[in-house]
Structures are given as C-alpha cells and as structure tokens.
Amino acid sequence: MNSDQEILRLQDLLPASWRMTTKIKIATDQPQAISSTPLTPWATETKLTINPRIWLQLGLKERDLLLIREVAWRQQGQWFKFGVYQSILVLAASSLVIQVVQSDPVGIAIGGGLFAVAANQIWQKNRSTQIQLEADSETLRVAVKRGYTEISAAKSLLDGIQTAAKLEGRLALEFVELIRCQNLRSIAGLSSVTVPADPDFSA
C-alpha cells in the first residue's frame, strides 16, 4: 500500500463530521509516526501528518486506532465549550477591547491579566490527563462503530502506543502515556488496576 492509498483509507475511517475538518498529509522528516498541529482557539480544522517510514511498520489495527485517537483528542478541545474560564475569557476580551478604545492603561493591564489567566487555565485543561483519557474513550466508541469490539480496540490502541514509541526510538513512554496504557489494559481485561475517574495529573 502506498502513502496516497493509506491516506484515503484513513480518511474513510473517520466519522463524517470529523472527516470534513481533517486534513492528512505526509511528513517524511518528522520523528513521530503521527502528529497534529497545536490545539488553538482559532483552529477550524485538524491537520495531521504521518511519517510513512514509521507509520507503515505499524499493524493495520494499530494504525486505525492511532489515527482515530489523534483526531478524537482534537475533538476534546474546550476553548469554546461553556464553562467558568470560557466566560471569564469572553468578558476579559470584551473589557480589553473597551479599555484599549478608551486608552485606559490600568484597565488594559487588568483586562489583559484576566484574559491571560483564563486562557492559561483552558490551555492546561486541554492538556490534562483527564482530557487524554476522555479522548481514548471517544476513540473506542468510534472504533466500535467501525467494527471493532471495545476490548479489541483497547488492545490495538495499547499496542499502537507502545509500538510507535519503539519505532520512534523513544526509550520510555511519557508519564501520561503510561497512565493511558494502564487505563487501556484495564478496559481490555489485561489488568485489574483501574485509573481514577478524574486523576489529578497534568500533561
């Protein structure tokens, strides 16, 4: 299978609503099997890149689950979902515009500070372990709709995370990856140790 065929196959894996906003391209110089652009509040689409030299060494099921998971993680972005910090962000932005128009340096400083704090809190939440685990759960739900069982999907995603790390030349998994792997082992019935529903860790 060549790279163009693989990209078409991967696009077909995604739900229609995800497919419309997801672009997959080849990047032969990146060290990761799959990567995506940083999550930002103004992003309107998900841009993924795969390194075919690494990617095609992964098993078919591993590739399926890693692809779905990368997009699922992007779908968990909290920038424009209602919440306390989102409300503060909107109010701070509105206040900042008014203060700039009125040329009020104190107001600009306060509005800018509130905006920065709210944006940082949302950014940290988007990178939290809980969001990562929720992305894995969404991945499994999508995979089930594509013919996998939850157990087989969990095993394939677990294998994909571990195999990709080895192919990328990493000596050890990152901390959040270890948490995710333990959670997937539990779902797949490979371990009786479960991960707390809301682990207090950050990525």
Backbone as ProteinMPNN parsed JSONL, in Angstrom:
{"seq_chain_A": "MNSDQEILRLQDLLPASWRMTTKIKIATDQPQAISSTPLTPWATETKLTINPRIWLQLGLKERDLLLIREVAWRQQGQWFKFGVYQSILVLAASSLVIQVVQSDPVGIAIGGGLFAVAANQIWQKNRSTQIQLEADSETLRVAVKRGYTEISAAKSLLDGIQTAAKLEGRLALEFVELIRCQNLRSIAGLSSVTVPADPDFSA", "coords_chain_A": {"N_chain_A": [[0.85, -1.201, 0.0], [0.628, 2.184, -0.952], [1.463, 5.581, 0.096], [-0.546, 7.45, -0.613], [-2.819, 5.841, -0.972], [-3.092, 4.915, 1.634], [-3.704, 7.279, 3.023], [-6.234, 7.889, 1.955], [-7.625, 5.67, 2.887], [-7.47, 6.042, 5.638], [-8.872, 8.442, 5.939], [-11.443, 7.556, 5.375], [-12.009, 6.121, 7.636], [-12.823, 7.876, 9.583], [-15.526, 9.524, 11.352], [-18.156, 11.206, 9.573], [-18.507, 13.925, 10.291], [-16.045, 14.545, 11.414], [-14.327, 13.992, 9.346], [-14.704, 16.01, 7.482], [-13.34, 18.169, 8.48], [-10.733, 17.435, 8.75], [-7.418, 17.122, 7.719], [-5.006, 15.153, 6.164], [-1.6, 14.646, 5.762], [1.619, 13.858, 4.287], [4.71, 13.625, 6.01], [7.858, 13.251, 5.836], [10.042, 13.903, 7.338], [9.482, 14.131, 10.029], [9.836, 13.032, 13.449], [7.878, 11.532, 14.695], [5.402, 8.924, 14.398], [2.79, 9.722, 13.874], [1.407, 12.976, 13.92], [-0.009, 16.124, 15.003], [-1.162, 19.477, 14.378], [-0.684, 22.164, 16.768], [-3.195, 22.59, 19.312], [-5.398, 25.183, 19.101], [-7.407, 28.121, 19.929], [-8.457, 29.306, 17.658], [-8.385, 27.489, 15.643], [-9.82, 25.842, 12.88], [-9.769, 23.453, 11.676], [-8.4, 20.114, 11.751], [-5.105, 19.31, 11.321], [-3.245, 16.699, 10.289], [-0.176, 14.876, 10.236], [1.713, 12.228, 8.853], [4.467, 10.012, 9.12], [5.468, 8.021, 6.702], [7.489, 6.083, 6.678], [7.761, 5.213, 9.301], [5.096, 4.88, 10.051], [3.912, 2.893, 8.364], [5.082, 0.621, 9.326], [3.682, -0.117, 11.46], [1.015, -2.218, 12.673], [-2.098, -2.866, 10.921], [-4.469, -2.535, 12.512], [-3.397, -1.131, 14.646], [-2.641, 1.243, 13.38], [-5.146, 2.171, 12.589], [-6.402, 2.727, 15.085], [-4.638, 4.576, 16.264], [-4.84, 6.712, 14.505], [-7.586, 7.423, 14.659], [-7.632, 8.102, 17.333], [-5.903, 10.337, 17.486], [-7.369, 12.295, 16.162], [-9.665, 12.26, 17.735], [-8.69, 13.249, 20.159], [-8.249, 15.908, 19.452], [-10.852, 16.67, 19.127], [-11.71, 16.978, 21.673], [-11.19, 19.492, 22.56], [-11.584, 22.357, 24.628], [-11.983, 25.051, 24.241], [-14.166, 26.611, 23.252], [-16.336, 25.639, 24.632], [-18.928, 25.935, 26.989], [-18.158, 27.27, 30.17], [-16.664, 28.189, 33.367], [-14.099, 29.436, 33.015], [-14.178, 29.942, 30.282], [-16.204, 31.818, 30.191], [-15.034, 33.89, 31.643], [-12.925, 34.439, 29.934], [-14.235, 35.472, 27.656], [-15.477, 37.753, 28.768], [-13.211, 39.135, 29.67], [-11.903, 39.613, 27.264], [-13.747, 41.269, 25.986], [-13.772, 43.439, 27.761], [-11.128, 44.222, 27.523], [-10.974, 45.176, 24.909], [-12.656, 47.42, 25.094], [-11.238, 48.946, 26.976], [-8.902, 49.443, 25.577], [-9.85, 51.014, 23.488], [-10.662, 53.215, 24.993], [-8.258, 53.989, 25.892], [-7.183, 53.355, 28.44], [-4.75, 52.661, 30.577], [-4.558, 51.238, 33.035], [-6.932, 49.753, 33.071], [-6.477, 48.247, 30.755], [-4.307, 46.708, 31.572], [-5.461, 45.194, 33.654], [-7.56, 43.872, 32.306], [-6.065, 42.494, 30.361], [-4.549, 40.847, 32.015], [-6.515, 39.196, 33.235], [-7.486, 37.953, 30.959], [-5.226, 36.512, 30.129], [-4.864, 34.756, 32.303], [-7.269, 33.242, 32.253], [-7.086, 32.098, 29.684], [-4.769, 30.56, 29.994], [-5.614, 28.706, 31.923], [-7.597, 27.296, 30.528], [-6.018, 26.235, 28.5], [-4.308, 24.55, 29.979], [-6.201, 22.742, 30.954], [-7.016, 21.546, 28.578], [-4.82, 20.035, 28.05], [-4.731, 18.203, 30.032], [-4.571, 15.125, 31.946], [-7.073, 13.958, 32.248], [-8.513, 14.853, 29.989], [-7.04, 13.529, 28.064], [-7.648, 10.856, 28.658], [-10.38, 10.895, 28.189], [-10.351, 11.33, 25.482], [-9.306, 8.891, 24.628], [-11.442, 7.224, 25.348], [-13.438, 8.187, 23.644], [-12.274, 7.473, 21.257], [-12.455, 4.663, 21.361], [-15.22, 4.382, 21.237], [-15.781, 5.301, 18.647], [-14.3, 3.429, 17.19], [-15.708, 1.067, 17.732], [-17.981, 1.521, 16.233], [-16.861, 1.147, 13.82], [-16.56, -1.519, 13.547], [-14.941, -2.799, 15.405], [-14.581, -4.519, 18.562], [-14.968, -3.251, 21.909], [-12.959, -4.243, 23.56], [-11.05, -5.309, 21.743], [-10.388, -2.99, 20.394], [-9.286, -1.455, 22.451], [-7.023, -3.009, 23.04], [-5.646, -2.816, 20.593], [-5.134, -0.06, 20.427], [-3.551, 0.243, 22.687], [-1.364, -1.411, 21.962], [-0.548, 0.05, 19.74], [0.326, 2.517, 20.811], [2.552, 1.687, 22.31], [4.154, 0.34, 20.391], [4.607, 2.348, 18.485], [6.141, 4.143, 19.972], [8.513, 2.687, 20.271], [9.325, 2.413, 17.577], [9.787, 5.037, 17.001], [12.068, 5.456, 18.334], [12.085, 6.036, 21.028], [13.035, 5.611, 24.375], [11.458, 5.263, 26.576], [8.014, 5.469, 27.619], [6.037, 8.468, 27.829], [4.867, 10.13, 30.832], [2.024, 10.578, 30.883], [1.278, 8.867, 28.861], [1.839, 6.428, 30.04], [-0.139, 6.373, 32.029], [-2.401, 6.333, 30.388], [-1.995, 3.898, 29.064], [-2.235, 2.08, 31.18], [-4.909, 2.455, 31.805], [-6.08, 1.541, 29.433], [-5.266, -1.126, 29.485], [-6.809, -2.007, 31.609], [-9.406, -1.698, 30.548], [-9.244, -3.518, 28.459], [-9.165, -5.847, 29.823], [-6.765, -6.809, 30.716], [-5.588, -6.105, 33.027], [-6.258, -5.652, 36.488], [-6.056, -3.321, 37.769], [-7.315, -0.152, 38.015], [-7.726, 3.16, 36.596], [-8.245, 6.232, 38.308], [-11.393, 7.991, 38.021], [-11.215, 10.728, 37.663], [-8.34, 11.678, 37.436], [-5.871, 13.523, 39.158], [-3.754, 14.801, 37.55], [-1.473, 16.477, 35.385], [-0.629, 17.082, 31.916]], "CA_chain_A": [[0.0, 0.0, 0.0], [1.409, 3.413, -0.959], [1.026, 6.599, 1.046], [-1.816, 8.042, -1.048], [-3.875, 4.877, -0.653], [-3.241, 4.888, 3.08], [-4.397, 8.496, 3.43], [-7.648, 7.723, 1.598], [-8.191, 4.667, 3.791], [-7.583, 6.66, 6.95], [-9.97, 9.41, 5.886], [-12.711, 6.817, 5.411], [-12.217, 5.612, 8.998], [-13.331, 8.913, 10.458], [-16.925, 9.926, 11.223], [-18.323, 12.225, 8.54], [-18.306, 15.268, 10.845], [-14.608, 14.727, 11.624], [-13.658, 13.904, 8.048], [-14.818, 17.278, 6.77], [-12.417, 19.164, 9.039], [-9.438, 16.79, 8.994], [-6.513, 17.014, 6.575], [-3.885, 14.255, 6.446], [-0.517, 14.816, 4.805], [2.86, 13.114, 4.515], [5.844, 14.408, 6.517], [8.921, 12.243, 5.954], [11.128, 14.35, 8.218], [9.092, 14.22, 11.433], [10.26, 11.843, 14.196], [6.725, 10.785, 15.184], [4.615, 8.186, 13.403], [1.674, 10.617, 13.557], [1.439, 14.207, 14.689], [-1.018, 17.096, 14.588], [-0.832, 20.86, 14.699], [-1.088, 22.525, 18.128], [-4.6, 22.923, 19.531], [-5.544, 26.612, 19.355], [-8.812, 28.517, 19.93], [-8.9, 29.768, 16.344], [-8.271, 26.41, 14.664], [-11.09, 25.388, 12.307], [-9.594, 22.107, 11.163], [-7.317, 19.323, 12.309], [-4.103, 18.963, 10.318], [-2.424, 15.576, 10.726], [0.912, 14.455, 9.361], [2.241, 10.908, 9.164], [5.749, 9.648, 8.525], [5.19, 6.682, 6.183], [8.558, 5.128, 7.007], [7.42, 4.661, 10.61], [3.667, 4.569, 10.101], [3.567, 1.644, 7.682], [5.617, -0.519, 10.071], [2.669, -0.461, 12.449], [-0.034, -3.094, 12.188], [-3.274, -2.177, 10.399], [-5.343, -2.14, 13.611], [-2.692, -0.102, 15.411], [-2.751, 2.486, 12.614], [-6.544, 2.611, 12.689], [-6.71, 3.293, 16.403], [-3.822, 5.775, 16.492], [-5.405, 7.79, 13.688], [-8.848, 7.843, 15.268], [-7.327, 8.717, 18.627], [-5.32, 11.668, 17.291], [-8.466, 13.216, 15.839], [-10.548, 12.299, 18.906], [-8.098, 14.166, 21.13], [-8.51, 17.264, 18.992], [-12.281, 16.948, 19.302], [-11.981, 17.228, 23.085], [-10.816, 20.868, 22.883], [-12.57, 23.021, 25.48], [-11.895, 26.504, 24.097], [-15.444, 27.282, 23.042], [-17.398, 24.987, 25.382], [-19.295, 26.808, 28.107], [-17.572, 26.979, 31.469], [-16.272, 29.389, 34.112], [-12.972, 30.135, 32.404], [-14.598, 30.428, 28.976], [-16.961, 33.043, 30.448], [-14.053, 34.924, 32.017], [-12.163, 34.762, 28.729], [-15.067, 36.342, 26.821], [-15.629, 39.034, 29.456], [-11.915, 39.809, 29.677], [-11.633, 40.072, 25.901], [-14.631, 42.42, 25.735], [-13.279, 44.54, 28.578], [-9.839, 44.655, 26.982], [-11.251, 45.979, 23.71], [-13.191, 48.701, 25.557], [-10.173, 49.716, 27.628], [-7.978, 49.89, 24.529], [-10.523, 52.131, 22.81], [-10.663, 54.347, 25.919], [-6.851, 54.271, 26.234], [-7.036, 53.27, 29.897], [-3.651, 51.709, 30.815], [-4.863, 50.356, 34.167], [-7.956, 48.821, 32.587], [-5.84, 47.345, 29.791], [-3.478, 45.773, 32.341], [-6.341, 44.264, 34.364], [-8.234, 43.034, 31.304], [-5.069, 41.599, 29.768], [-4.188, 39.842, 33.015], [-7.616, 38.236, 33.339], [-7.518, 37.185, 29.711], [-4.089, 35.583, 30.143], [-5.124, 33.722, 33.308], [-8.332, 32.364, 31.753], [-6.565, 31.343, 28.543], [-3.825, 29.57, 30.51], [-6.369, 27.65, 32.595], [-8.226, 26.475, 29.486], [-4.921, 25.518, 27.834], [-3.883, 23.469, 30.858], [-7.256, 21.733, 30.992], [-6.99, 20.82, 27.315], [-3.662, 19.143, 28.056], [-4.787, 17.404, 31.254], [-4.691, 13.684, 31.813], [-8.482, 13.618, 32.098], [-8.864, 15.052, 28.585], [-6.388, 12.444, 27.32], [-8.42, 9.635, 28.881], [-11.655, 11.075, 27.503], [-10.073, 11.127, 24.055], [-9.204, 7.439, 24.427], [-12.798, 6.673, 25.428], [-14.117, 8.544, 22.395], [-11.643, 6.639, 20.226], [-13.032, 3.324, 21.437], [-16.609, 4.458, 20.761], [-15.739, 5.392, 17.187], [-13.795, 2.154, 16.685], [-16.809, 0.096, 17.808], [-18.83, 1.8, 15.071], [-16.122, 0.7, 12.629], [-16.495, -2.967, 13.55], [-14.13, -3.34, 16.488], [-15.175, -4.602, 19.893], [-14.26, -2.335, 22.797], [-11.755, -4.909, 24.045], [-10.045, -5.38, 20.675], [-9.958, -1.623, 20.116], [-8.389, -1.068, 23.546], [-5.751, -3.733, 22.852], [-4.959, -2.274, 19.423], [-4.627, 1.267, 20.773], [-2.449, -0.009, 23.625], [-0.223, -1.886, 21.169], [-0.105, 1.136, 18.877], [1.089, 3.482, 21.618], [3.838, 1.09, 22.689], [4.953, 0.059, 19.19], [5.009, 3.623, 17.883], [7.229, 4.688, 20.782], [9.729, 1.949, 19.93], [9.718, 2.751, 16.211], [10.26, 6.418, 17.02], [13.347, 5.478, 19.022], [11.968, 6.504, 22.408], [13.417, 4.564, 25.318], [10.394, 5.076, 27.559], [6.79, 6.214, 27.378], [5.824, 9.641, 28.658], [4.057, 9.84, 32.012], [0.604, 10.489, 30.532], [1.118, 7.648, 28.065], [1.8, 5.315, 30.996], [-1.479, 6.393, 32.622], [-3.33, 5.89, 29.34], [-1.784, 2.463, 28.819], [-2.814, 1.343, 32.298], [-6.36, 2.53, 31.637], [-6.433, 0.664, 28.315], [-5.121, -2.507, 29.961], [-7.984, -2.291, 32.424], [-10.549, -1.844, 29.641], [-9.036, -4.727, 27.663], [-9.176, -7.009, 30.695], [-5.399, -7.28, 30.908], [-5.151, -5.686, 34.353], [-7.353, -5.349, 37.417], [-5.781, -1.997, 38.323], [-8.02, 0.87, 37.249], [-7.299, 4.558, 36.75], [-9.338, 7.034, 38.871], [-12.254, 8.637, 37.023], [-10.744, 12.111, 37.439], [-6.988, 11.745, 38.002], [-5.375, 14.888, 39.348], [-2.446, 14.925, 36.953], [-1.459, 17.326, 34.198], [0.286, 16.587, 30.896]], "C_chain_A": [[0.881, 1.245, 0.0], [0.774, 4.466, -0.055], [-0.323, 7.214, 0.679], [-2.992, 7.122, -0.735], [-4.155, 4.835, 0.846], [-4.0, 6.116, 3.575], [-5.887, 8.398, 3.124], [-8.325, 6.736, 2.538], [-8.417, 5.267, 5.179], [-8.723, 7.678, 7.0], [-11.32, 8.711, 6.012], [-13.021, 6.262, 6.8], [-12.97, 6.604, 9.877], [-14.83, 9.138, 10.281], [-17.035, 11.087, 10.245], [-18.046, 13.632, 9.066], [-16.832, 15.571, 11.097], [-13.89, 14.814, 10.284], [-13.63, 15.241, 7.329], [-13.804, 18.31, 7.258], [-11.026, 18.59, 9.325], [-8.642, 16.66, 7.696], [-5.324, 16.144, 6.98], [-2.834, 14.405, 5.35], [0.695, 13.977, 5.214], [3.943, 14.069, 5.011], [6.976, 13.428, 6.801], [10.016, 12.625, 6.942], [10.745, 14.412, 9.692], [9.466, 12.93, 12.165], [9.099, 10.983, 14.683], [6.033, 10.038, 14.041], [3.451, 9.041, 12.936], [1.744, 11.826, 14.464], [0.335, 15.123, 14.189], [-0.593, 18.488, 15.016], [-1.307, 21.186, 16.113], [-2.565, 22.91, 18.2], [-4.702, 24.396, 19.914], [-7.018, 27.003, 19.278], [-9.335, 28.923, 18.567], [-8.837, 28.668, 15.273], [-9.646, 25.956, 14.187], [-10.985, 23.987, 11.729], [-8.413, 21.424, 11.844], [-6.363, 18.943, 11.189], [-3.189, 17.88, 10.885], [-1.311, 15.325, 9.722], [1.387, 13.08, 9.812], [3.576, 10.717, 8.454], [5.601, 8.214, 8.019], [6.249, 5.644, 6.512], [8.28, 4.44, 8.338], [6.0, 4.107, 10.605], [3.347, 3.194, 9.52], [4.219, 0.416, 8.313], [4.657, -0.961, 11.172], [1.641, -1.392, 11.837], [-1.256, -2.281, 11.75], [-4.181, -1.67, 11.527], [-4.699, -1.047, 14.466], [-2.805, 1.244, 14.709], [-4.168, 3.046, 12.705], [-6.792, 3.351, 13.996], [-5.896, 4.542, 16.701], [-4.358, 6.97, 15.713], [-6.681, 8.327, 14.316], [-8.582, 8.599, 16.566], [-6.763, 10.132, 18.464], [-6.401, 12.694, 16.983], [-9.403, 13.362, 17.035], [-10.009, 13.254, 19.958], [-8.358, 15.606, 20.739], [-9.96, 17.663, 19.199], [-12.638, 17.269, 20.752], [-11.653, 18.652, 23.513], [-11.933, 21.616, 23.59], [-12.626, 24.534, 25.28], [-13.256, 27.178, 24.022], [-16.611, 26.547, 23.674], [-17.663, 25.788, 26.646], [-18.67, 26.331, 29.413], [-17.148, 28.277, 32.127], [-15.173, 30.157, 33.398], [-13.298, 30.643, 31.006], [-15.362, 31.746, 29.126], [-16.02, 34.197, 30.795], [-13.275, 35.378, 30.792], [-12.93, 35.736, 27.848], [-15.202, 37.724, 27.449], [-14.327, 39.836, 29.445], [-11.579, 40.372, 28.299], [-12.471, 41.303, 25.578], [-14.141, 43.65, 26.487], [-11.99, 45.11, 28.003], [-10.035, 45.552, 25.763], [-11.737, 47.37, 24.112], [-12.092, 49.574, 26.148], [-9.16, 50.236, 26.619], [-8.557, 51.096, 23.801], [-10.477, 53.386, 23.671], [-9.248, 54.758, 26.348], [-6.623, 54.328, 27.739], [-5.962, 52.234, 30.221], [-3.911, 50.742, 31.967], [-5.875, 49.308, 33.751], [-7.391, 47.805, 31.617], [-5.025, 46.285, 30.527], [-4.347, 44.731, 33.047], [-7.028, 43.312, 33.388], [-7.283, 42.035, 30.674], [-4.665, 40.491, 30.718], [-5.247, 38.776, 33.165], [-7.687, 37.344, 32.11], [-6.416, 36.125, 29.707], [-4.324, 34.436, 31.118], [-6.157, 32.724, 32.799], [-7.831, 31.496, 30.608], [-5.609, 30.248, 28.999], [-4.55, 28.404, 31.175], [-7.031, 26.719, 31.585], [-7.168, 25.638, 28.773], [-4.468, 24.334, 28.673], [-4.926, 22.358, 30.923], [-7.25, 20.901, 29.727], [-5.84, 19.829, 27.242], [-3.659, 18.203, 29.257], [-4.909, 15.916, 30.961], [-6.136, 13.281, 31.589], [-8.94, 13.773, 30.653], [-8.265, 13.941, 27.729], [-7.174, 11.141, 27.451], [-9.79, 9.717, 28.189], [-11.487, 10.889, 26.0], [-9.935, 9.643, 23.734], [-10.588, 6.788, 24.436], [-13.578, 6.965, 24.154], [-13.571, 7.72, 21.23], [-12.267, 5.249, 20.194], [-14.472, 3.319, 20.937], [-16.663, 4.518, 19.241], [-15.299, 4.065, 16.579], [-14.876, 1.08, 16.7], [-17.749, 0.282, 16.617], [-18.165, 1.357, 13.768], [-15.879, -0.81, 12.656], [-15.628, -3.6, 14.606], [-15.017, -3.61, 17.707], [-14.399, -3.64, 20.774], [-12.949, -2.941, 23.28], [-10.668, -4.939, 22.974], [-9.522, -3.99, 20.331], [-8.974, -1.147, 21.187], [-7.028, -1.735, 23.397], [-4.956, -3.135, 21.687], [-4.395, -0.891, 19.695], [-3.443, 1.145, 21.728], [-1.198, -0.444, 22.867], [0.342, -0.771, 20.3], [0.741, 2.149, 19.617], [2.485, 2.947, 21.904], [4.734, 0.852, 21.475], [5.455, 1.335, 18.546], [6.182, 4.225, 18.641], [8.558, 4.0, 20.443], [10.239, 2.323, 18.54], [10.262, 4.176, 16.118], [11.584, 6.562, 17.763], [13.29, 6.0, 20.438], [12.236, 5.352, 23.367], [12.326, 4.277, 26.342], [9.18, 5.904, 27.166], [6.744, 7.441, 28.274], [4.866, 9.292, 29.794], [2.576, 9.662, 31.67], [0.338, 9.244, 29.694], [1.057, 6.422, 28.973], [0.427, 5.214, 31.659], [-2.502, 5.872, 31.623], [-3.21, 4.384, 29.103], [-2.39, 1.621, 29.937], [-4.336, 1.329, 32.192], [-6.829, 1.591, 30.532], [-6.284, -0.808, 28.69], [-6.33, -2.923, 30.784], [-9.211, -2.534, 31.549], [-10.46, -3.149, 28.858], [-9.043, -5.998, 28.501], [-7.806, -7.589, 30.953], [-4.847, -6.927, 32.281], [-6.371, -5.375, 35.201], [-7.181, -3.981, 38.062], [-6.432, -0.948, 37.442], [-7.454, 2.254, 37.528], [-8.459, 5.345, 37.314], [-10.109, 7.771, 37.783], [-11.796, 10.036, 36.686], [-9.366, 12.284, 38.048], [-6.468, 13.167, 38.047], [-3.932, 14.995, 38.876], [-2.558, 15.884, 35.778], [-0.396, 16.821, 33.25], [1.555, 17.416, 30.866]], "O_chain_A": [[1.775, 1.371, 0.836], [-0.313, 4.264, 0.486], [-1.149, 7.469, 1.555], [-4.04, 7.581, -0.282], [-5.305, 4.733, 1.273], [-4.852, 6.001, 4.456], [-6.715, 8.785, 3.95], [-9.469, 6.944, 2.941], [-9.444, 5.018, 5.811], [-9.448, 7.759, 7.991], [-12.229, 9.212, 6.674], [-14.176, 5.966, 7.105], [-13.673, 6.209, 10.807], [-15.354, 8.963, 9.181], [-16.095, 11.87, 10.107], [-17.425, 14.442, 8.378], [-16.412, 16.724, 11.004], [-12.964, 15.607, 10.111], [-12.658, 15.571, 6.65], [-13.451, 19.227, 6.517], [-10.238, 19.192, 10.056], [-9.146, 16.145, 6.698], [-4.708, 16.374, 8.02], [-3.14, 14.303, 4.162], [0.776, 13.464, 6.33], [4.081, 15.182, 4.502], [7.041, 12.844, 7.883], [10.823, 11.784, 7.34], [11.594, 14.715, 10.53], [9.42, 11.851, 11.575], [9.304, 9.826, 15.049], [6.074, 10.457, 12.884], [3.152, 9.088, 11.743], [2.099, 11.715, 15.638], [-0.196, 14.932, 13.095], [0.236, 18.65, 15.911], [-2.238, 20.552, 16.609], [-3.112, 23.485, 17.26], [-4.156, 24.812, 20.936], [-7.805, 26.307, 18.637], [-10.544, 28.888, 18.339], [-9.201, 28.906, 14.121], [-10.538, 25.713, 15.0], [-11.991, 23.397, 11.335], [-7.548, 22.075, 12.432], [-6.772, 18.318, 10.21], [-2.453, 18.116, 11.843], [-1.477, 15.533, 8.52], [1.455, 12.8, 11.009], [3.782, 11.196, 7.339], [5.607, 7.28, 8.821], [5.944, 4.455, 6.613], [8.527, 3.244, 8.494], [5.744, 3.007, 11.095], [2.597, 2.423, 10.119], [3.949, -0.709, 7.893], [4.802, -2.043, 11.741], [1.415, -1.367, 10.627], [-1.423, -1.135, 12.168], [-4.613, -0.518, 11.506], [-5.384, -0.145, 14.949], [-3.037, 2.267, 15.352], [-4.36, 4.249, 12.878], [-7.325, 4.461, 14.005], [-6.404, 5.474, 17.325], [-4.335, 8.101, 16.2], [-6.841, 9.536, 14.485], [-9.226, 9.607, 16.856], [-7.115, 11.028, 19.232], [-6.36, 13.821, 17.478], [-9.881, 14.46, 17.319], [-10.775, 13.988, 20.583], [-8.654, 16.439, 21.595], [-10.27, 18.835, 19.417], [-13.727, 17.768, 21.034], [-11.812, 18.999, 24.683], [-13.096, 21.52, 23.198], [-13.256, 25.231, 26.074], [-13.476, 28.207, 24.663], [-17.761, 26.789, 23.307], [-16.731, 26.263, 27.296], [-18.658, 25.137, 29.713], [-17.254, 29.346, 31.526], [-15.28, 31.367, 33.194], [-12.758, 31.665, 30.581], [-15.206, 32.665, 28.321], [-16.18, 35.319, 30.314], [-12.997, 36.566, 30.633], [-12.364, 36.708, 27.348], [-15.062, 38.741, 26.77], [-14.332, 41.05, 29.239], [-11.038, 41.471, 28.183], [-11.982, 42.26, 24.977], [-14.094, 44.752, 25.941], [-11.783, 46.324, 27.995], [-9.348, 46.562, 25.606], [-11.296, 48.375, 23.554], [-12.012, 50.771, 25.872], [-8.62, 51.331, 26.778], [-7.856, 52.071, 23.531], [-10.279, 54.488, 23.161], [-9.065, 55.739, 27.069], [-5.958, 55.231, 28.247], [-6.235, 51.036, 30.148], [-3.536, 49.572, 31.898], [-5.709, 48.122, 34.036], [-7.773, 46.635, 31.643], [-5.046, 45.11, 30.16], [-4.027, 43.542, 33.047], [-7.072, 42.102, 33.612], [-7.635, 40.873, 30.473], [-4.461, 39.348, 30.31], [-4.933, 37.587, 33.217], [-7.919, 36.139, 32.209], [-6.651, 34.978, 29.325], [-4.025, 33.282, 30.81], [-5.959, 31.513, 32.896], [-8.114, 30.299, 30.561], [-5.628, 29.139, 28.465], [-4.153, 27.25, 31.015], [-7.03, 25.501, 31.761], [-7.397, 24.465, 28.476], [-4.264, 23.239, 28.149], [-4.583, 21.176, 30.946], [-7.453, 19.687, 29.779], [-5.884, 18.883, 26.456], [-2.685, 17.483, 29.474], [-5.3, 15.51, 29.867], [-6.407, 12.358, 30.821], [-9.672, 12.926, 30.14], [-8.897, 13.466, 26.786], [-7.345, 10.412, 26.474], [-10.289, 8.719, 27.67], [-12.37, 10.357, 25.328], [-10.396, 9.188, 22.688], [-10.87, 5.906, 23.625], [-14.293, 6.103, 23.643], [-14.314, 7.322, 20.333], [-12.572, 4.722, 19.124], [-14.902, 2.365, 20.289], [-17.497, 3.86, 18.619], [-15.855, 3.624, 15.573], [-14.952, 0.267, 15.779], [-18.253, -0.694, 16.062], [-18.829, 1.211, 12.741], [-15.081, -1.322, 11.872], [-15.577, -4.826, 14.703], [-16.075, -2.999, 17.86], [-13.286, -3.247, 20.425], [-11.943, -2.241, 23.396], [-9.508, -4.635, 23.252], [-8.344, -3.831, 20.013], [-7.962, -0.518, 20.879], [-5.996, -1.098, 23.605], [-3.74, -2.966, 21.782], [-3.294, -0.575, 19.245], [-2.452, 1.862, 21.591], [-0.109, 0.082, 23.096], [1.557, -0.655, 20.138], [1.768, 2.595, 19.105], [3.477, 3.661, 21.76], [5.933, 1.128, 21.521], [6.603, 1.401, 18.108], [7.111, 4.756, 18.034], [9.596, 4.654, 20.341], [11.438, 2.525, 18.347], [11.093, 4.48, 15.262], [12.157, 7.65, 17.819], [14.318, 6.371, 21.005], [11.72, 4.249, 23.186], [12.269, 3.186, 26.908], [9.3, 6.912, 26.469], [7.341, 7.454, 29.35], [4.148, 8.294, 29.732], [1.946, 8.704, 32.117], [-0.724, 8.634, 29.813], [0.306, 5.484, 28.703], [-0.108, 4.119, 31.833], [-3.366, 5.067, 31.97], [-4.215, 3.688, 28.96], [-2.988, 0.576, 29.681], [-4.974, 0.31, 32.46], [-7.853, 0.923, 30.672], [-7.081, -1.643, 28.264], [-6.815, -4.049, 30.672], [-9.968, -3.475, 31.788], [-11.473, -3.807, 28.62], [-8.94, -7.1, 27.963], [-7.69, -8.743, 31.367], [-3.771, -7.388, 32.661], [-7.388, -4.896, 34.699], [-8.046, -3.528, 38.811], [-6.134, -0.863, 36.251], [-6.8, 2.49, 38.544], [-9.585, 5.159, 36.852], [-9.547, 8.131, 36.749], [-11.962, 10.491, 35.555], [-9.221, 12.961, 39.066], [-6.609, 13.922, 37.085], [-3.015, 15.24, 39.66], [-3.648, 16.074, 35.237], [0.597, 16.222, 33.663], [2.45, 17.146, 30.064]]}, "name": "protein", "num_of_chains": 1, "seq": "MNSDQEILRLQDLLPASWRMTTKIKIATDQPQAISSTPLTPWATETKLTINPRIWLQLGLKERDLLLIREVAWRQQGQWFKFGVYQSILVLAASSLVIQVVQSDPVGIAIGGGLFAVAANQIWQKNRSTQIQLEADSETLRVAVKRGYTEISAAKSLLDGIQTAAKLEGRLALEFVELIRCQNLRSIAGLSSVTVPADPDFSA"}
